[in-house]
Amino acid sequence: MRFIFDRDTWQEIFGSIRKNKLRTVITVVGVVWGIFIYIALSGSAKGLDNGFEREFETVAMNSMFAWAQSTSIPYEGFKTGRSLQLKLDDARILQNRIPEIQYIAPRNAKGVFGGSGGANVVRGQKTGSYSIYGDFPVFTKIATKKIYDGGRFINDEDIKYGRKVCVIGERTQKELFEKDENPIGGYIRVDDIYFQVVGVHKFVPGGGFESDSDIFIPFTTYKKLYNTGENVDWFSIAAFADADVIQVEEDVKAVLKSNHRVHPDDERAFGSFNLGEIFNRIMGFSKGMTFLSLIVGIATIIAGVVGIGNILLISVKERTKELGVRRALGATPREVRGQIILESVFLTFIAGFIGIIFGSFVLAIINSFTQNGDGIPYTNPTVPLVYIGGAVALMVILGTLIGLIPAQRAVSIKPIDALREE
């Protein structure tokens, strides 16, 4: 192994490269391009993965939403077009009949999804219209609410006693309270009823499921305020992590149809939005992108390494006399073979290093344009060090293997034959 640190060995390697500058550069570009593609595509796929994880960071991955619509098939004496209404009792039935459901939160809202206008909210001389949600504490198990220090979300005591408390959004705070005023403990008037503020929820950009002005009140208080009784606008449901969320969605609809005497084949009676299914598809696409980058990158790297092997074969042929002299002066086949392999590994490693730098530079540029979000589900495109280390190891192994071909060609030359060549 001492030939690796031998000065003469490296002088011969660099001398060979200098004699074939253009050919060497063109060949090395293949490996540079291969590792560049691998780094750029892998990092881009990771950025997409990170982006969607950021989008869904406040919502359970295996969650879905279900609501009532109207029937499209007559059943048990009921005509087509019968309007359906979810009830609080439906939540208990779903929880008991579908063991895959981890959490279920009945929800009511005013001023959401294009329905009735928002609630009129007043504080002193300031007024505005805001969306009002009636919720149970379990909702935060499905969609996390980040509450500023000193505040809290709705709790079980609020539900039990129907307290007139609320959690406001940070924009609501800015619009109704003075700049340096602490809203916790203060009062606002919601549709002529006074509520005490117990928390301010932080808006998470890109969350997609909340606004920075939403106001949350206890479900029991909401139904008294708006006389909704046992009615529920929709259910937010989270399945266990190992559950098939698509099957859970089908089971939820089947139970609701049975409970509300709806034809089993009526697909219009209950609507749903399966966030878990969408997330799984996105993650599948991201993994596919990573796998594609791996295949394309490796294939391009192999092509580039083969090119390096070809240039070394040509180099060996051109250096036949030189190699013959070395053999005649006592160079062993092992030393000659080692020099050729070392040159192959060196060229491969340098090309890979340059490709990694270019790929990282491109990812840094992409990150600078996407780090602010701006509604794009993309952030922090990076490649794990393990992947980079694996790519470098692969290049070294391929460089060694491909170098064996010209190396074997070099040691097969007999000194006497080599000296005869002009």
C-alpha positions in Angstrom: 0.0 0.0 0.0 3.0 2.3 0.3 2.7 3.2 -3.4 -0.4 5.2 -2.6 1.8 7.7 -0.7 4.7 7.5 -3.2 5.4 10.8 -4.9 6.5 9.2 -8.1 3.2 7.4 -8.4 1.2 10.6 -8.1 3.5 12.4 -10.6 2.8 9.6 -13.1 -0.9 9.8 -12.5 -1.0 13.6 -13.0 1.3 13.3 -15.9 -1.1 10.9 -17.6 -4.1 13.2 -16.9 -2.2 16.2 -18.3 -1.5 14.3 -21.6 -5.2 13.7 -22.1 -6.8 16.8 -20.6 -9.8 17.2 -22.9 -10.5 13.5 -23.0 -10.3 13.2 -19.3 -12.5 16.2 -18.6 -15.2 15.0 -21.0 -15.1 11.5 -19.5 -15.2 12.8 -15.9 -18.2 15.0 -16.7 -20.3 11.7 -16.9 -19.6 10.9 -13.2 -20.1 14.6 -12.2 -23.5 14.6 -13.9 -24.5 11.3 -12.4 -23.8 12.3 -8.8 -25.3 15.8 -9.5 -28.6 14.2 -10.6 -28.6 11.9 -7.6 -28.0 14.8 -5.1 -30.4 17.2 -6.9 -33.3 14.7 -7.3 -32.9 13.1 -3.8 -32.7 16.5 -2.2 -35.7 17.8 -4.1 -37.8 14.7 -3.1 -36.8 15.3 0.5 -37.8 18.9 0.2 -41.2 17.8 -1.0 -41.5 15.4 1.9 -40.5 18.0 4.4 -43.0 20.5 2.8 -46.0 18.2 3.2 -44.9 17.3 6.7 -44.9 21.0 7.5 -48.3 21.4 5.9 -49.8 18.6 8.1 -47.8 19.2 11.2 -50.9 20.4 13.1 -53.2 17.7 11.9 -53.1 13.9 12.6 -51.7 12.1 9.6 -54.3 9.4 9.7 -57.3 11.7 9.9 -60.5 12.3 8.0 -63.6 14.4 8.1 -67.3 13.3 7.6 -70.5 15.3 7.2 -74.1 14.8 6.2 -75.6 15.7 2.8 -78.8 14.4 1.2 -79.9 11.1 -0.1 -79.9 10.1 -3.7 -81.7 6.7 -3.5 -85.2 6.1 -1.9 -85.0 3.7 1.0 -87.5 2.3 3.6 -90.3 4.6 2.5 -88.1 7.7 2.4 -87.9 9.7 -0.8 -84.9 10.8 -2.7 -83.4 14.1 -1.6 -84.0 13.7 2.2 -81.7 16.0 4.1 -79.6 14.3 6.7 -78.3 15.7 10.0 -75.4 14.3 12.1 -76.1 14.0 15.8 -73.9 13.8 18.9 -75.1 10.3 19.4 -73.5 9.3 16.1 -70.0 10.0 17.6 -70.6 7.5 20.4 -71.9 4.9 17.9 -69.0 5.3 15.6 -66.5 5.1 18.4 -68.1 1.9 19.7 -68.6 0.1 16.4 -65.2 1.0 14.7 -62.3 0.0 16.9 -59.8 1.6 14.5 -61.0 5.1 15.5 -58.7 6.6 18.1 -60.3 10.0 18.4 -63.6 11.5 17.2 -64.5 15.2 17.6 -68.0 16.5 16.9 -67.7 20.1 15.5 -70.0 23.0 14.8 -69.2 26.3 13.2 -70.6 29.6 12.1 -69.1 31.5 9.1 -67.2 28.5 7.7 -67.3 26.8 4.3 -69.5 29.4 2.7 -72.4 28.9 5.1 -74.0 31.5 7.3 -72.0 34.7 7.9 -69.6 34.9 10.8 -70.4 36.0 14.3 -70.5 39.7 15.1 -67.8 40.2 17.7 -67.4 43.5 19.6 -65.0 44.8 22.2 -65.4 48.4 23.2 -65.5 50.5 20.1 -64.0 47.8 17.9 -66.0 45.3 16.0 -65.6 42.6 13.4 -67.0 39.4 11.9 -65.2 36.1 12.7 -65.7 32.4 12.3 -66.9 30.7 15.5 -66.2 27.0 16.3 -68.0 24.9 18.9 -65.5 22.2 20.0 -64.6 19.6 22.5 -61.1 19.3 24.1 -60.5 16.1 22.2 -60.2 18.2 19.0 -56.7 19.1 19.9 -55.8 15.4 19.7 -56.6 15.5 16.0 -55.5 19.1 15.1 -53.0 20.6 17.4 -53.6 24.1 18.5 -50.5 26.1 19.5 -51.6 28.4 22.4 -49.5 31.3 23.5 -48.0 31.2 27.0 -50.4 32.1 29.7 -53.4 30.7 27.9 -55.2 27.4 27.3 -57.7 25.7 25.0 -61.2 24.5 25.9 -61.2 22.0 28.7 -63.6 19.4 30.1 -64.9 21.8 32.8 -65.8 24.3 30.2 -67.9 21.6 28.4 -69.5 20.3 31.6 -70.7 23.7 32.8 -71.2 25.4 29.4 -68.8 28.2 30.3 -68.8 31.4 28.3 -65.0 31.2 27.5 -63.2 31.5 24.2 -59.9 31.1 22.5 -59.2 33.8 19.9 -56.8 34.0 17.0 -53.8 36.2 17.0 -55.3 38.4 14.2 -58.4 38.8 16.3 -56.3 39.9 19.2 -54.6 42.5 17.1 -57.9 43.8 15.7 -59.8 43.9 19.0 -57.2 44.6 21.7 -54.5 47.3 22.1 -51.0 46.5 21.1 -49.5 46.0 24.6 -52.7 44.7 26.2 -52.9 41.2 27.5 -56.1 39.6 26.2 -56.1 36.7 28.7 -58.9 37.4 31.2 -60.4 40.1 29.0 -64.0 40.0 27.6 -65.4 40.2 24.1 -69.1 40.2 23.0 -70.0 37.4 20.6 -73.5 37.9 19.1 -74.4 40.0 22.2 -73.1 37.4 24.7 -70.0 38.2 26.7 -67.2 35.6 26.6 -64.0 35.6 28.6 -60.8 35.1 26.6 -58.8 32.2 28.1 -56.3 31.7 25.3 -54.8 33.0 22.0 -54.0 30.4 19.4 -50.9 30.9 17.2 -51.4 30.7 13.4 -49.2 28.2 11.7 -48.5 29.2 8.0 -49.3 26.5 5.6 -51.5 24.6 8.0 -54.5 24.9 5.7 -57.1 24.0 8.3 -57.3 27.1 10.4 -57.3 30.9 10.2 -55.5 33.4 12.3 -58.8 34.9 13.3 -60.9 31.8 14.3 -62.6 31.9 17.7 -63.2 28.6 19.6 -65.9 28.2 22.3 -67.1 25.1 24.2 -69.4 22.8 22.1 -72.1 22.9 24.9 -72.0 26.7 25.0 -72.2 26.9 21.2 -75.4 24.8 21.1 -77.0 27.1 23.7 -75.9 30.2 21.9 -77.2 29.2 18.5 -79.9 26.7 19.6 -78.4 23.7 17.7 -79.4 21.1 20.2 -77.7 17.7 19.4 -76.9 18.7 15.8 -73.3 18.3 14.6 -72.0 20.0 11.4 -69.2 17.5 10.9 -66.9 15.0 12.6 -63.1 15.2 12.7 -61.8 11.6 13.1 -58.3 10.3 13.7 -57.6 6.6 13.2 -54.8 4.6 14.9 -51.4 4.9 13.2 -51.5 1.2 12.0 -55.1 1.4 10.7 -56.2 1.5 7.1 -57.6 4.9 6.9 -59.4 4.2 3.6 -61.2 1.3 5.2 -62.0 3.4 8.2 -63.6 6.0 5.9 -65.8 3.3 4.3 -66.7 1.9 7.7 -67.7 5.3 9.0 -70.0 5.9 6.1 -71.5 2.4 6.4 -72.3 3.0 10.1 -73.8 6.4 9.5 -76.0 5.0 6.6 -77.2 2.3 8.9 -77.9 4.7 11.8 -79.8 7.2 9.6 -81.7 4.5 7.5 -79.9 5.3 4.2 -79.5 2.9 1.3 -76.1 1.1 1.6 -75.3 2.0 -2.0 -76.1 5.7 -1.6 -72.8 7.5 -2.2 -74.2 11.0 -1.9 -75.8 10.8 1.5 -72.6 11.4 3.5 -69.5 13.4 2.3 -66.0 12.9 3.5 -62.5 14.1 3.0 -59.7 11.6 3.7 -56.6 13.5 4.7 -54.8 10.3 5.6 -55.3 8.9 2.1 -53.9 12.0 0.5 -50.9 12.1 2.8 -50.1 8.5 2.1 -50.3 9.2 -1.7 -48.0 12.2 -1.2 -45.5 10.2 0.8 -45.7 7.4 -1.8 -44.9 9.9 -4.5 -42.0 11.3 -2.5 -40.6 7.8 -2.0 -41.0 7.2 -5.7 -39.1 10.3 -6.5 -36.3 9.3 -4.1 -36.1 5.8 -5.7 -36.1 7.3 -9.2 -33.3 9.6 -8.3 -31.4 6.6 -6.9 -31.8 4.6 -10.1 -31.1 7.5 -12.5 -28.1 8.7 -10.5 -26.5 5.2 -10.2 -27.1 4.5 -13.9 -25.5 7.8 -14.8 -22.6 7.2 -12.4 -22.0 3.8 -13.8 -22.0 5.2 -17.3 -19.4 7.8 -16.3 -17.2 5.3 -14.5 -17.2 3.1 -17.6 -16.1 6.1 -19.5 -13.2 6.5 -17.1 -12.3 2.8 -17.6 -12.3 3.4 -21.4 -10.0 6.4 -21.1 -7.6 4.4 -18.9 -7.6 1.6 -21.4 -6.5 4.1 -24.1 -4.0 5.5 -21.7 -2.5 2.1 -21.0 -2.2 1.4 -24.7 -0.5 4.8 -25.3 1.9 4.1 -22.3 2.8 0.6 -23.4 6.5 1.4 -23.8 6.6 3.4 -20.5 5.0 0.5 -18.6 7.5 -1.9 -20.3 10.4 0.2 -19.0 9.0 0.2 -15.5 8.6 -3.6 -15.6 12.1 -4.0 -16.9 13.4 -1.8 -14.1 11.9 -4.0 -11.5 8.3 -2.7 -11.0 6.1 -5.6 -9.8 2.7 -6.4 -11.4 1.1 -5.4 -8.1 2.6 -1.9 -8.3 1.6 -1.4 -11.9 -1.9 -2.6 -11.2 -2.1 -0.5 -8.1 -1.2 2.7 -10.0 -3.9 2.2 -12.7 -6.5 1.4 -10.1 -5.5 4.4 -8.0 -5.8 6.6 -11.0 -9.3 5.3 -11.7 -10.4 5.7 -8.1 -8.9 9.2 -8.0 -10.7 10.4 -11.1 -14.0 8.9 -9.9 -13.7 10.4 -6.4 -12.8 13.9 -7.7 -15.7 13.8 -10.2 -18.1 12.7 -7.5 -16.8 15.4 -5.1 -17.4 18.1 -7.8 -20.9 16.6 -8.5 -21.8 16.7 -4.7 -20.7 20.4 -4.5 -22.8 21.3 -7.6 -25.8 19.4 -6.3 -25.6 21.0 -2.9 -25.2 24.4 -4.5 -28.4 23.9 -6.5 -30.3 22.7 -3.4 -29.2 25.7 -1.5 -30.5 28.0 -4.3 -33.8 26.1 -4.3 -34.0 26.4 -0.5 -33.5 30.1 -0.6 -36.5 30.5 -2.9 -38.8 28.2 -0.9 -37.8 28.6 2.7 -40.5 31.3 3.3 -43.3 28.9 2.2 -45.6 31.2 0.3 -48.2 28.5 0.0 -45.7 26.0 -1.6 -45.5 22.6 0.2 -41.8 22.5 -0.1 -39.0 23.2 2.4 -35.4 22.4 3.4 -34.3 20.2 0.4 -31.5 18.1 1.8 -29.8 14.8 1.3 -29.0 12.7 4.4 -25.2 12.2 5.0 -25.8 8.5 5.0 -27.0 8.7 1.3 -24.0 10.9 0.4 -21.6 8.5 2.1 -23.2 5.6 0.3 -22.8 7.4 -3.1 -19.1 8.1 -2.4 -18.6 4.5 -1.3 -20.3 3.3 -4.5 -18.1 5.5 -6.6 -14.9 4.2 -4.9 -16.0 0.6 -5.4 -17.0 1.2 -9.0 -13.8 3.1 -9.7 -11.8 0.2 -8.2 -13.7 -2.4 -10.2 -13.5 -0.5 -13.5 -9.9 0.2 -12.9 -9.1 -3.5 -12.7 -9.7 -3.9 -16.5 -7.0 -1.5 -17.7 -4.8 -2.5 -14.8 -5.0 -6.1 -15.9 -4.2 -5.0 -19.4 -1.2 -3.2 -18.1 0.3 -6.1 -16.2 -0.3 -8.5 -19.1 2.1 -6.6 -21.2 5.5 -8.4 -21.4 8.4 -6.0 -20.9 10.3 -7.3 -23.9 7.2 -6.8 -26.2 6.6 -3.3 -24.7 10.1 -2.2 -25.4 9.9 -3.3 -29.0 6.9 -1.0 -29.7 7.6 2.3 -31.4 
